[in-house]
């Protein structure tokens, strides 16, 4: 009898270049490093497909986290509070505050546009981050919030009360004109004013003067996103036993839900042979942000050979019962040995797959 174990593989931006493939010439297609992915294509073509209408809440529904989208005060999804759970030695009681990410970024002005061109690419040291955060906190000492740096590129605002603010995750704004991603809500004007003041402070900081002298990018602004309190949990909806990830948000979600967290490393095949596992394979998102189709296809090939192949072998050998491929648009593809044996369903190329 097969094991009852289920592997859920969450692959954000899996279909991020879908509309691009039909526009490529044969010559352009042939220049890509890899265009066929036998295991992924088999799952997509023969698995059972379901498209959720609540695609934007896929992370929350998967882990039984409540998110009241009709609340007048709580506009964002609480990515900041959840991520903070996975930070090392946070100095505050997370549940007592409303949290916002306020990540250091480099903004590049160009005529009528302002581009968010760098975040982790700044390669800040923790010492540099601490100095910048201390400068900001000292200037805004009378404001009802405090800024923390629990990682060089992950800064958090602890607010005494909720912010009526709807923001965009930094991944959506990176590389784009930030004028199209401005926060909205009753508190948006206040935070725009605060952000502008922070930009002036950062411009005059010794840290940035020193970085400029070494021809390094400066942290000349912050990006606010992911505000909220820690959400409630409905444990009856959680089927997972552990989360395998390098993503700090999912590490925090796992901790919030009382699940084990394991790193995504060379022991992957051993970790997934028991229990119900949720695996985050988020390597493609960087290439979507950079509009880099070549590296996207290279990375998808690495995902196929390093992870999907292992999962497929476990399924076919009956060491696991089911694989669920989950995309961030709500697409859910269930693969079982029975489904994959449907030889009459033609396996279509990944580049021809239409995620409708």
matplotlib code that plots the C-alpha trace (Angstrom):
import matplotlib.pyplot as plt

x = [0.0, 1.3, 2.1, -0.5, 2.1, 1.4, 4.0, 2.8, 5.2, 4.6, 6.3, 5.6, 5.8, 5.8, 3.8, 5.3, 6.5, 3.5, 2.5, 6.0, 6.5, 3.9, 5.7, 9.2, 10.5, 11.9, 15.4, 14.7, 13.2, 16.2, 18.5, 17.0, 19.1, 16.2, 12.6, 11.5, 10.8, 9.5, 8.4, 6.8, 5.1, 3.8, 2.3, 0.7, -0.7, -2.0, -2.6, -6.0, -6.2, -8.2, -8.2, -9.1, -11.2, -9.3, -5.9, -4.6, -5.1, -3.4, -0.8, -3.4, -5.9, -3.2, -2.2, -5.6, -4.6, -7.6, -7.5, -10.4, -10.3, -13.4, -11.9, -11.8, -8.5, -6.5, -5.7, -2.5, -1.8, 0.5, 3.6, 5.8, 4.5, 4.7, 8.3, 9.4, 8.6, 11.5, 14.0, 16.8, 16.2, 13.6, 13.7, 10.0, 6.7, 5.5, 1.8, 1.7, 2.3, 1.0, 4.0, 5.2, 8.2, 10.3, 13.1, 16.1, 16.2, 17.9, 15.7, 16.9, 15.3, 14.9, 12.9, 9.3, 10.0, 11.5, 12.8, 13.3, 16.5, 18.0, 17.1, 19.3, 21.6, 22.7, 24.7, 24.4, 26.3, 24.4, 26.5, 25.5, 21.9, 22.0, 23.6, 20.9, 18.1, 19.5, 19.6, 16.0, 14.7, 16.6, 15.0, 11.5, 11.7, 8.3, 6.4, 4.2, 6.4, 9.9, 12.1, 14.0, 16.7, 16.7, 18.6, 20.6, 17.9, 14.8, 13.7, 10.5, 8.3, 6.4, 3.3, 1.3, -2.0, -3.0, -2.2, -5.0, -2.7, -2.7, 0.8, 2.6, 5.1, 8.6, 8.9, 6.1, 7.7, 11.3, 12.7, 9.6, 8.4, 7.3, 4.8, 2.5, 2.9, 2.2, 0.5, -3.2, -5.5, -6.3, -2.8, -1.0, -0.2, 1.3, 3.6, 4.5, 5.7, 7.6, 9.2, 10.3, 11.9, 13.7, 15.1, 16.6, 18.1, 19.6, 21.0, 23.0, 24.1, 27.8, 27.0, 25.9, 28.8, 31.2, 29.4, 29.5, 33.2, 33.6, 31.3, 28.6, 24.9, 23.4, 20.3, 18.5, 14.9, 12.7, 9.8, 6.8, 4.8, 3.0, 1.4, -0.7, -1.0, -0.3, -3.3, -5.5, -5.0, -7.6, -5.6, -8.3, -7.4, -3.7, -2.7, 1.1, 3.5, 6.6, 7.7, 10.9, 12.0, 14.7, 11.9, 11.6, 7.9, 7.1, 9.5, 7.5, 4.2, 5.4, 6.4, 3.1, 1.2, 3.4, 5.0, 8.6, 10.8, 13.6, 16.1, 16.0, 19.3, 21.1, 19.0, 15.8, 15.1, 15.4, 13.2, 10.2, 9.8, 7.7, 4.7, 2.9, 5.4, 5.0, 8.0, 8.6, 10.5, 10.6, 13.8, 12.0, 10.6, 14.0, 14.1, 10.6, 11.5, 14.5, 12.7, 15.4, 13.8, 17.2, 18.0, 14.3, 14.5, 17.9, 16.5, 13.4, 15.6, 17.5, 14.1, 13.2, 16.4, 17.1, 13.5, 10.8, 12.6, 13.1, 9.4, 8.3, 10.5, 9.0, 5.5, 6.0, 7.7, 4.6, 6.7, 4.4, 0.7, 0.2, 1.9, 0.2, 1.8, 0.6, 1.1, 0.6, -2.4, -4.4, -3.7, -3.6, -2.4, -2.8, -0.6, -1.0, 0.4, -3.1, -3.4, 0.1, -0.6, -3.3, -1.2, -4.0, -3.5, -0.9, 2.0, 2.2, 5.4, 5.7, 6.1, 2.7, 0.9, -1.9, -2.7, -6.4]
y = [0.0, 3.5, 6.0, 8.5, 11.3, 14.3, 16.7, 20.2, 22.1, 25.9, 27.5, 31.2, 32.7, 29.3, 30.8, 34.2, 34.2, 32.4, 35.2, 35.7, 32.2, 32.7, 35.9, 34.3, 33.3, 29.8, 31.3, 33.0, 29.9, 27.8, 30.3, 29.4, 27.0, 24.5, 24.4, 20.9, 19.7, 16.1, 15.7, 19.1, 18.7, 15.3, 16.7, 19.7, 17.5, 14.5, 15.8, 17.0, 20.7, 23.1, 26.9, 28.6, 31.8, 33.1, 33.0, 36.0, 34.3, 31.1, 31.4, 32.1, 29.5, 26.8, 27.3, 28.2, 31.8, 34.2, 37.3, 39.7, 41.6, 43.5, 45.1, 48.9, 49.2, 46.2, 46.7, 44.7, 41.1, 40.7, 39.6, 41.7, 40.2, 36.6, 37.1, 38.6, 35.3, 33.7, 36.4, 35.6, 37.0, 39.7, 42.1, 42.8, 41.0, 40.6, 40.1, 43.6, 45.6, 46.3, 45.6, 47.0, 46.0, 49.1, 47.7, 49.7, 50.3, 52.3, 54.6, 55.9, 59.1, 59.5, 62.5, 61.8, 58.3, 56.8, 53.3, 50.9, 49.3, 47.6, 46.0, 43.0, 44.0, 46.9, 44.3, 46.2, 45.0, 44.6, 47.4, 49.7, 48.8, 49.4, 52.8, 53.9, 52.6, 54.3, 57.6, 57.3, 56.3, 59.3, 61.7, 60.4, 59.7, 61.4, 59.4, 56.4, 53.8, 52.3, 50.9, 47.7, 45.9, 42.2, 41.7, 44.0, 44.2, 43.4, 46.3, 46.4, 49.2, 48.5, 50.7, 51.4, 51.2, 49.9, 51.8, 52.3, 51.5, 49.3, 48.7, 46.6, 43.9, 44.9, 42.2, 43.7, 47.2, 46.2, 47.3, 49.4, 53.0, 53.3, 56.0, 53.1, 51.3, 54.1, 53.1, 54.1, 54.5, 57.2, 57.0, 57.1, 60.9, 60.6, 57.7, 59.4, 62.4, 60.2, 58.3, 61.6, 62.7, 59.4, 59.9, 63.2, 61.6, 58.7, 61.1, 62.9, 59.8, 59.0, 55.4, 56.5, 59.0, 56.1, 53.8, 56.5, 56.9, 53.2, 53.5, 51.4, 51.9, 53.8, 53.0, 56.2, 55.2, 52.6, 50.6, 50.1, 46.9, 43.9, 45.6, 43.9, 42.0, 38.3, 36.5, 34.0, 30.3, 27.6, 24.5, 22.2, 23.5, 22.6, 19.3, 19.9, 18.6, 20.6, 23.3, 23.1, 26.5, 29.2, 31.9, 33.9, 34.5, 30.8, 30.0, 32.5, 31.0, 27.5, 28.7, 30.5, 27.3, 25.1, 23.3, 22.1, 24.2, 22.5, 24.1, 23.5, 21.7, 18.5, 16.5, 17.3, 13.7, 12.4, 15.2, 14.5, 10.7, 11.0, 13.1, 15.9, 18.4, 21.9, 22.8, 26.4, 26.7, 30.4, 30.7, 31.8, 35.1, 36.9, 36.3, 37.6, 40.8, 41.2, 40.2, 37.6, 34.7, 33.0, 32.7, 31.8, 28.7, 27.8, 27.9, 26.0, 23.2, 23.2, 22.9, 20.0, 18.0, 18.8, 18.6, 17.5, 14.4, 13.3, 13.8, 12.0, 9.0, 8.8, 8.9, 6.2, 4.0, 4.5, 6.0, 9.0, 9.0, 12.4, 15.5, 18.9, 21.5, 24.9, 28.2, 31.7, 32.4, 29.7, 26.9, 23.5, 20.4, 17.1, 14.3, 10.6, 7.5, 6.8, 10.2, 10.1, 6.7, 8.2, 7.6, 8.8, 12.3, 13.9, 15.5, 19.1, 21.2, 23.7, 26.6, 25.7, 25.4, 27.8, 28.5, 29.5]
z = [0.0, -0.7, 2.0, 2.9, 2.6, 0.5, -1.0, -1.7, -3.9, -4.0, -7.0, -7.3, -10.8, -12.4, -15.3, -15.1, -18.7, -20.2, -22.5, -23.7, -25.3, -28.1, -29.1, -29.6, -33.0, -33.6, -33.5, -30.2, -28.7, -29.8, -28.0, -24.6, -22.5, -22.0, -23.2, -22.2, -18.7, -18.8, -15.2, -14.9, -18.3, -17.3, -14.1, -15.9, -18.7, -16.7, -13.2, -11.9, -12.3, -10.1, -10.2, -7.0, -7.2, -4.1, -5.7, -3.9, -0.5, -1.4, 1.4, 4.0, 3.0, 2.8, 6.4, 7.9, 8.6, 8.8, 6.8, 6.9, 3.6, 4.6, 7.6, 7.5, 9.4, 8.3, 4.6, 4.1, 4.6, 7.6, 5.9, 8.3, 11.5, 10.1, 8.8, 12.1, 13.8, 11.9, 12.7, 15.2, 18.7, 18.1, 21.0, 21.3, 21.9, 18.3, 19.2, 20.9, 17.8, 14.3, 12.0, 8.7, 6.7, 5.9, 3.9, 2.7, -1.0, -3.7, -5.7, -9.0, -10.4, -14.1, -15.4, -14.4, -13.1, -9.9, -10.2, -7.3, -8.6, -5.6, -2.3, -1.2, -4.0, -1.7, 0.3, 3.5, 6.5, 9.8, 11.3, 8.5, 8.9, 12.6, 12.2, 9.7, 11.8, 14.9, 13.0, 11.9, 15.3, 17.0, 14.5, 14.9, 18.6, 19.3, 16.6, 17.7, 16.1, 16.3, 13.5, 14.0, 11.9, 12.4, 9.2, 7.0, 4.4, 6.5, 8.6, 10.6, 12.0, 15.2, 15.4, 18.5, 16.5, 13.0, 9.9, 7.3, 4.5, 1.4, 0.1, -2.6, -1.8, -2.6, -5.2, -7.2, -7.3, -7.8, -11.2, -11.9, -11.6, -8.0, -8.9, -10.0, -6.6, -4.1, -0.9, -0.5, 2.4, 5.0, 6.4, 3.1, 3.2, 6.7, 5.6, 2.4, 4.5, 6.8, 3.9, 2.3, 5.6, 5.9, 2.4, 3.5, 6.6, 4.6, 2.1, 4.8, 6.7, 7.2, 6.1, 2.7, 2.3, 3.0, 0.6, -2.1, -1.6, -2.4, -5.5, -3.8, -4.1, -1.2, 0.9, 0.0, 0.9, 2.5, 1.1, 3.3, 2.8, 4.4, 7.4, 10.1, 13.3, 13.7, 12.2, 13.9, 13.0, 12.2, 12.9, 11.5, 8.0, 8.2, 6.6, 6.6, 9.2, 8.2, 5.9, 3.8, 2.8, 2.7, 2.6, 5.8, 5.4, 5.2, 8.0, 10.1, 9.0, 9.9, 13.4, 13.8, 13.0, 15.2, 12.3, 11.9, 9.6, 7.6, 5.2, 1.5, 1.1, 0.0, 2.5, 0.7, -0.5, 3.1, 4.5, 2.2, 2.7, 5.8, 6.7, 4.8, 3.6, 2.2, 0.0, -1.2, -4.5, -5.0, -7.1, -10.3, -8.8, -9.0, -12.8, -13.3, -11.4, -13.7, -16.9, -17.4, -19.4, -20.0, -16.3, -15.6, -17.9, -16.5, -13.0, -13.9, -15.3, -11.9, -10.1, -12.3, -11.8, -8.1, -6.7, -9.1, -10.2, -6.6, -5.9, -9.0, -8.2, -4.7, -6.1, -8.7, -6.1, -3.8, -1.0, -1.1, -2.1, -3.8, -5.1, -5.2, -7.4, -6.2, -8.1, -6.6, -8.9, -7.2, -9.7, -8.0, -9.9, -8.1, -9.4, -8.3, -9.8, -11.2, -12.8, -14.3, -15.9, -18.1, -21.3, -23.6, -22.3, -24.5, -22.7, -23.9, -23.8, -20.9, -23.3, -24.9, -21.5, -21.2, -17.5, -18.0]

ax = plt.figure().add_subplot(projection="3d")
ax.plot(x, y, z, "-o")
ax.set_aspect("equal")
plt.show()
